[in-house]
Structure formats: structure tokens, C-alpha cells
Amino acid sequence: MTPAIDAAKRTKTAFNIHQYEHDPGAAYGLEAAHKLALDPAQVFKTLMLQTDKGPTALAVAVIPVAATLDLKAAAKALKLKKVMMADPQIAQRLTGYLVGGISPLGQKRSFPTLIDASAETMPAIFVSAGRRGLEIELAPADLCRLTRANFAGIAKFKES
């Protein structure tokens, strides 16, 4: 079990766990979508942000694996002037998870959390369950409730 799975169980939230063999050389999120044969739009990555309040004042952004984070949109949604990607070592220490396996659920501390608005229309999304090669599938509304998140348009999608 991981703290993410424990958090979902503790609240009696409906979820499914999906496991795959992690390749250390692969890009985490896209690897999950590929190995689990999922639409990349349904698989989300967890990004830790440093806010303008200091290096340990973090926030969480949950976006589709094929997208990039719009830092300006994230700052605006958090009602801040600026955010940037958090230092990986600080993110690991404050969340209790290793980079590549950071889950928005079950973190050691509670941080302001944003989930990209594209998740709202999906019946289920997949996020890290707290370990590389382990994904938790749950309803976006449940993830929002468990993390006390807000939905916001924070992802930038590549033009095809």
C-alpha cells in the first residue's frame, strides 16, 4: 500500500489500481498511458510548484501527461503573482514521494491543488498511486474532493 491508496480507502472512495513494469529510461506519464493502453488525455501527471511565498511554499498541479503546464494560468488560478517548478529534492521531502511517483493523494502535507479542467468531463482519470509503475483510477470529482482541489484551465496542449 501507499499513502495515496490508503487515503482513497480511508474515505471509502471508489478506485482501481493499475500496475505496470516501470522502465527507468521512460518518461513517466506517457509510459503509463502506453503500457496500460490508455488514452494519454485520461492519464494525469502530478507537478509540484514553488509559489512566490518561498521555496517550501508549494502547490500541486495535476495535468494530462501529453500536455505542458501553463505557469501563468496556474499562478492566476492560485491567486499568486508567480509560480515555478519546485526543486525536486524539496518536492520529495515535503510530499513523501519520489519524483516520478508523486501522487496528488496522501502527501505528507496538504498543499493548494489544481486539476486541469479537461478532467471534469471524464468518467475517470489515472494519477500516480505513489510509486513508479503504479496508477490509481478514480473519478475526477473524487480526486478533487480528496485533495480539496479546484479545476482550472492550466494545461497547454500541442497543436496537431
Buried (B, 14 or more C-beta within 10 A) or exposed (E): EBBBBEBBEEEEBEBEBBEBEBEEEBEBBBBBBBBBEBEBBBBBBBBBBBBEEEEBBBBBBBBBBBBEBBBEBBBBBBEBEEBEEBBEEBBBEBBBBEBBBBBBBBBEEEBBBBBBBBBEEBEBBBBBBBBBBBBBBBBBEBBBEBBEBBBBBBBBEEEE
